[in-house]
Amino acid sequence: RGPAGIPAASSFIKLRSSVLKRRWILVVVILILLFIWMQSSIPQDQSRGESVWLTAHIVNPFLRLLGLKTVEDELVRKIAHVTEFAVLSVFTMQWWRGRPVSAFYAGLTVAFLDESVQIFSGRGAQIQDIWIDLIGVGIGMAIGGLIWAIRSRKRRT
């Protein structure tokens, strides 16, 4: 604090920086949500075609290059679900300042809405996809919690 109890300029700069970071996190979360829901609104045949192409032209050639076994496009689709929701959860953990319950319920809500969007796009909802999404939420919460803990520790020192 400065003279007469007035907050120092550095406090104002830190507060402004914190607000700016939260706004950017919110923008990233919104972009991730748009990506997830846009992917879910793609018709099933087109979505499967994209997965088959990605698997055949990128994933499997990369695996062969590493000397590993190739995979089916269905596995690539499920890994995509996990990855999308893990990334979302990393950012929601930052948005809710490391509160795992809030991040979990956000992920559950998004997974439920994601499957609901698929009903209207003619793809049909699958309860197993919600479970797969929640695996991604758990992974993202763990990573996001670790990031939050490291950042909190740095702030204290």
Disulfide bonds with the S-S distance in Angstrom:
none
